[in-house]
Amino acid sequence: MESPKKIYWMSGLIGAAAAVLVLVVSAFMNSAKPGPAENEEYLKHIQENYRIFSLPLPEKIDFCGEEVPLNDPDASEKLDRELLVNSYWHSNTLLSIKRARRWFPVIEPILKENGVPDDFKYLALIESGLLNVTSPSGAVGYWQFLPETAIQYGLVVNDEVDERYNVEKSTQAACRYLKEAFARFGSWSMVAASYNMGMGGLSKQVQKQGQNNYFQLLLNDETARYVFRILSMKEIVNNADKYGFVIRPSDLYEPYKFSVVEVDSTIDDFAAFAKQYNLTYKQVKMLNPWLRQGYLKNKERKVFQIKIAE
């Protein structure tokens, strides 16, 4: 991501306003209980210096080459909502942009080799923030697979190994799902919607409404927002400075450097295993979060690739 050559007017104004407001608030917080005149002065400072901007929508935007009908008020208002939410959710969006630098180079070639559009990397971004999170329903990993779905699409899920936590393996599984959904719906925006509500649930709505266009379907609120959430992060990540995010290249999280060791046998103790490579237990487990125990019995003698930090 290129470092902006100048701070755009919007980010500059927001930053200056915030700085003034902090000074004003600090002054009033450190004084005795303000009287009516002081309160009036306080409100005047806020009104003169604090600004929250409404954001202009992009003239056009597409998802996987499918143009979004921004002339439709419903579509434009949904995109407006998600751009505002993510532009002003500063800490979360900043962290997402930083993590994208580390993980998009891992995800992008896997999508490409499977013939899945590059825009789906933003689906992983909104699903998990590119963290190995667990949802209340038990969905896990960057792509948020439930156990049964993960197994259906080729991942190992047991007490010792859970490949939902393996970025490369789970991206491959996601590609299998996405391609299957595309064969069914013939539209990538519909594929994304099905990732949220399931192919069966979306198919029922297609049949009920006689419509196979995501932007023309009446869907539950979460799924109706879903593609627009993806689009908003695509827009912001690619135009961070436009939305007030000033990020230097040195602020971004670099990809991990590692080599790979193939293992097809038992590992009794990962702490001892780590010492063989002059690493700590923590280093091994951080690079291989899919290894869920301090050991690997591997009774089936599967071949696993373990990353070793360089």
C-alpha positions as CSV (number, residue, x, y, z in Angstrom):
1,M,0.0,0.0,0.0
2,E,1.4,3.4,-1.0
3,S,2.1,6.0,1.7
4,P,-0.1,9.1,1.0
5,K,2.0,12.1,-0.2
6,K,-0.2,14.5,1.6
7,I,-2.9,14.4,4.3
8,Y,-6.2,14.9,2.6
9,W,-8.4,17.8,3.7
10,M,-10.9,15.5,5.4
11,S,-8.4,13.7,7.6
12,G,-6.6,17.0,8.4
13,L,-9.8,18.7,9.5
14,I,-10.9,15.7,11.6
15,G,-7.5,15.5,13.2
16,A,-7.3,19.2,13.9
17,A,-10.8,19.3,15.3
18,A,-10.1,16.3,17.5
19,A,-7.0,17.9,18.9
20,V,-8.8,21.2,19.7
21,L,-11.7,19.3,21.3
22,V,-9.3,17.3,23.5
23,L,-7.6,20.5,24.8
24,V,-11.0,22.1,25.5
25,V,-12.4,19.1,27.3
26,S,-9.2,18.8,29.3
27,A,-9.4,22.4,30.4
28,F,-13.0,22.0,31.5
29,M,-12.4,18.6,33.2
30,N,-9.7,20.2,35.3
31,S,-11.8,23.1,36.4
32,A,-14.5,23.3,39.0
33,K,-18.1,22.6,38.1
34,P,-18.7,25.0,35.2
35,G,-21.3,27.6,35.4
36,P,-23.8,28.7,32.6
37,A,-21.2,31.0,30.9
38,E,-18.5,28.3,30.9
39,N,-20.9,25.8,29.5
40,E,-21.9,28.2,26.8
41,E,-18.2,28.7,25.9
42,Y,-17.7,24.9,25.9
43,L,-20.6,24.4,23.5
44,K,-19.3,27.2,21.3
45,H,-15.9,25.5,21.0
46,I,-17.5,22.2,20.1
47,Q,-19.7,23.7,17.5
48,E,-16.8,25.6,15.9
49,N,-14.2,22.9,15.9
50,Y,-15.8,19.4,15.9
51,R,-17.0,18.1,12.6
52,I,-18.3,14.7,11.5
53,F,-18.4,14.4,7.8
54,S,-20.9,12.7,5.6
55,L,-19.0,10.8,2.9
56,P,-19.6,11.0,-0.8
57,L,-20.3,7.6,-2.4
58,P,-18.0,6.4,-5.2
59,E,-19.4,7.1,-8.6
60,K,-19.4,3.4,-9.3
61,I,-18.3,0.2,-7.6
62,D,-18.4,-3.5,-8.5
63,F,-18.2,-6.8,-6.8
64,C,-16.2,-9.4,-8.8
65,G,-17.0,-7.4,-11.9
66,E,-20.7,-7.2,-11.2
67,E,-21.6,-3.5,-11.1
68,V,-23.6,-2.4,-8.1
69,P,-26.8,-0.5,-9.1
70,L,-26.1,2.7,-7.2
71,N,-29.0,4.4,-9.0
72,D,-31.2,2.2,-6.8
73,P,-31.8,4.2,-3.6
74,D,-31.8,1.0,-1.5
75,A,-28.4,-0.1,-2.8
76,S,-26.8,3.4,-2.5
77,E,-28.2,3.8,1.1
78,K,-26.9,0.4,2.1
79,L,-23.4,1.2,0.8
80,D,-23.6,4.6,2.5
81,R,-24.4,2.9,5.8
82,E,-21.5,0.5,5.6
83,L,-19.0,3.1,4.5
84,L,-20.0,5.3,7.4
85,V,-19.8,2.4,9.9
86,N,-16.4,1.3,8.8
87,S,-14.9,4.8,8.2
88,Y,-15.8,5.9,11.6
89,W,-15.0,2.7,13.4
90,H,-11.4,3.8,13.4
91,S,-9.5,1.2,15.5
92,N,-11.2,-1.8,13.9
93,T,-10.7,-0.5,10.3
94,L,-7.1,0.5,10.9
95,L,-6.3,-3.0,12.3
96,S,-8.0,-4.6,9.3
97,I,-5.9,-2.6,6.9
98,K,-2.7,-3.5,8.8
99,R,-3.6,-7.2,8.9
100,A,-4.5,-7.2,5.2
101,R,-0.9,-6.5,4.4
102,R,0.1,-9.7,6.1
103,W,-2.6,-12.1,5.0
104,F,-3.8,-10.9,1.6
105,P,-0.6,-12.1,0.0
106,V,-1.4,-15.6,1.4
107,I,-5.0,-15.6,0.4
108,E,-4.8,-14.0,-3.1
109,P,-2.8,-16.7,-4.9
110,I,-5.1,-19.4,-3.5
111,L,-8.2,-17.6,-4.8
112,K,-6.5,-17.1,-8.2
113,E,-5.4,-20.7,-8.7
114,N,-8.9,-21.8,-7.9
115,G,-10.5,-19.4,-10.3
116,V,-12.3,-17.4,-7.6
117,P,-12.4,-13.6,-7.9
118,D,-9.9,-11.6,-5.9
119,D,-12.7,-9.6,-4.2
120,F,-13.5,-12.6,-2.0
121,K,-10.5,-11.8,0.2
122,Y,-12.6,-9.0,1.6
123,L,-15.2,-11.6,2.6
124,A,-12.6,-13.2,4.9
125,L,-11.8,-9.7,6.2
126,I,-15.4,-8.9,7.2
127,E,-16.0,-12.4,8.5
128,S,-13.1,-12.4,11.0
129,G,-11.0,-9.3,10.8
130,L,-8.3,-11.7,9.6
131,L,-8.1,-13.2,13.1
132,N,-8.7,-16.8,14.2
133,V,-11.9,-15.8,16.1
134,T,-14.7,-18.1,17.2
135,S,-18.3,-17.0,16.8
136,P,-21.1,-17.6,19.3
137,S,-22.4,-20.4,17.0
138,G,-19.0,-22.1,16.9
139,A,-17.8,-20.9,13.5
140,V,-14.0,-20.7,13.6
141,G,-11.1,-19.1,11.7
142,Y,-10.6,-16.5,9.0
143,W,-13.4,-18.0,6.9
144,Q,-15.7,-18.8,9.9
145,F,-16.4,-22.5,9.2
146,L,-18.7,-24.5,11.4
147,P,-17.3,-28.0,12.2
148,E,-19.6,-30.0,9.9
149,T,-19.2,-27.6,7.0
150,A,-15.4,-27.6,7.4
151,I,-15.3,-31.4,7.3
152,Q,-17.7,-31.4,4.2
153,Y,-15.2,-29.2,2.3
154,G,-12.1,-31.3,3.2
155,L,-10.7,-29.9,6.5
156,V,-9.5,-32.0,9.4
157,V,-11.4,-31.1,12.6
158,N,-10.6,-33.1,15.7
159,D,-9.2,-32.6,19.2
160,E,-5.6,-32.5,18.0
161,V,-5.9,-30.8,14.6
162,D,-8.4,-28.1,13.5
163,E,-7.6,-26.9,10.0
164,R,-10.2,-24.1,10.3
165,Y,-7.3,-22.3,12.0
166,N,-5.0,-23.0,9.0
167,V,-5.2,-20.0,6.7
168,E,-4.0,-21.9,3.6
169,K,-6.2,-25.0,4.1
170,S,-9.3,-23.0,5.1
171,T,-8.9,-20.7,2.1
172,Q,-8.8,-23.8,-0.1
173,A,-12.0,-25.1,1.6
174,A,-13.7,-21.7,1.1
175,C,-12.8,-21.9,-2.6
176,R,-14.5,-25.3,-2.9
177,Y,-17.7,-23.8,-1.3
178,L,-17.6,-20.6,-3.4
179,K,-17.2,-22.5,-6.7
180,E,-20.0,-24.9,-5.8
181,A,-22.2,-22.0,-5.0
182,F,-21.3,-20.2,-8.3
183,A,-22.3,-23.4,-10.2
184,R,-25.7,-23.1,-8.4
185,F,-26.4,-19.4,-8.6
186,G,-24.3,-18.1,-11.5
187,S,-23.6,-14.8,-9.8
188,W,-20.7,-13.9,-7.4
189,S,-22.8,-11.5,-5.4
190,M,-25.3,-14.3,-4.9
191,V,-22.4,-16.6,-3.9
192,A,-21.4,-14.1,-1.2
193,A,-24.9,-13.9,0.1
194,S,-25.1,-17.7,0.3
195,Y,-21.9,-17.7,2.3
196,N,-23.8,-15.7,4.9
197,M,-27.2,-17.5,4.9
198,G,-26.4,-20.8,3.3
199,M,-27.1,-22.1,-0.2
200,G,-30.4,-23.8,0.9
201,G,-31.7,-20.6,2.6
202,L,-30.9,-18.4,-0.4
203,S,-32.3,-20.9,-2.9
204,K,-35.6,-20.8,-1.0
205,Q,-35.7,-17.0,-1.4
206,V,-34.9,-17.3,-5.1
207,Q,-37.8,-19.7,-5.5
208,K,-40.2,-17.7,-3.4
209,Q,-39.4,-14.3,-5.0
210,G,-38.7,-15.5,-8.6
211,Q,-35.5,-13.5,-8.6
212,N,-31.9,-14.5,-8.8
213,N,-30.3,-11.0,-8.5
214,Y,-28.9,-10.2,-5.0
215,F,-29.7,-6.5,-5.4
216,Q,-33.3,-7.3,-6.2
217,L,-34.0,-9.8,-3.4
218,L,-35.6,-9.0,-0.1
219,L,-33.4,-10.7,2.4
220,N,-32.9,-10.8,6.2
221,D,-31.0,-7.7,7.5
222,E,-27.7,-9.4,8.0
223,T,-27.6,-10.9,4.5
224,A,-29.0,-7.7,2.9
225,R,-26.0,-5.9,4.4
226,Y,-23.5,-8.5,3.7
227,V,-22.2,-7.7,0.2
228,F,-22.3,-4.0,1.1
229,R,-20.0,-4.7,4.1
230,I,-17.6,-6.4,1.7
231,L,-17.8,-3.5,-0.7
232,S,-17.2,-0.9,2.0
233,M,-14.0,-2.6,3.1
234,K,-12.8,-3.1,-0.5
235,E,-13.4,0.7,-1.1
236,I,-11.7,1.8,2.2
237,V,-8.7,-0.6,2.0
238,N,-8.0,0.5,-1.6
239,N,-8.5,4.2,-0.9
240,A,-7.5,4.5,2.7
241,D,-6.3,8.1,2.5
242,K,-9.6,9.2,0.9
243,Y,-11.4,8.1,4.0
244,G,-9.0,9.8,6.4
245,F,-6.7,6.8,7.3
246,V,-3.1,8.0,7.1
247,I,-1.0,4.8,7.2
248,R,2.7,4.6,6.6
249,P,4.2,1.4,5.0
250,S,6.1,0.9,8.2
251,D,2.7,0.7,10.1
252,L,1.5,-2.3,8.2
253,Y,2.0,-5.9,9.5
254,E,4.5,-7.8,7.4
255,P,3.9,-11.4,6.3
256,Y,5.5,-14.0,8.5
257,K,8.7,-15.6,7.3
258,F,9.0,-19.3,7.7
259,S,10.1,-22.7,6.3
260,V,8.0,-25.9,6.4
261,V,8.7,-29.2,8.0
262,E,6.6,-32.2,7.0
263,V,5.6,-34.5,9.8
264,D,3.8,-37.9,9.4
265,S,4.5,-39.3,12.8
266,T,3.9,-38.6,16.5
267,I,5.2,-35.5,18.3
268,D,5.1,-36.1,22.0
269,D,5.9,-32.6,23.1
270,F,5.8,-29.4,21.0
271,A,8.0,-27.6,23.5
272,A,10.8,-30.2,22.9
273,F,10.0,-30.1,19.2
274,A,10.5,-26.3,19.2
275,K,13.8,-26.5,20.9
276,Q,15.1,-28.7,18.0
277,Y,14.8,-25.6,15.8
278,N,15.9,-23.1,18.4
279,L,12.4,-21.8,18.8
280,T,10.0,-21.5,21.6
281,Y,6.7,-23.3,22.1
282,K,4.9,-20.0,21.6
283,Q,6.6,-19.4,18.2
284,V,5.6,-22.8,16.9
285,K,2.0,-22.5,18.2
286,M,1.6,-19.0,16.9
287,L,2.6,-20.0,13.3
288,N,0.5,-23.2,13.6
289,P,-2.7,-22.4,15.5
290,W,-4.4,-25.4,13.9
291,L,-2.3,-27.6,16.2
292,R,-4.7,-27.6,19.2
293,Q,-2.7,-29.6,21.8
294,G,0.8,-29.7,23.2
295,Y,1.4,-32.9,21.3
296,L,0.4,-34.7,18.1
297,K,-0.5,-38.4,18.3
298,N,-1.4,-38.5,14.6
299,K,-2.6,-42.1,14.8
300,E,-3.6,-42.1,11.1
301,R,-0.1,-41.0,10.1
302,K,-1.3,-38.1,8.0
303,V,1.3,-35.8,6.5
304,F,1.1,-32.3,8.1
305,Q,3.1,-29.3,7.2
306,I,4.4,-27.4,10.2
307,K,5.7,-23.9,9.8
308,I,9.0,-23.1,11.4
309,A,9.8,-19.4,12.0
310,E,12.9,-18.1,10.3
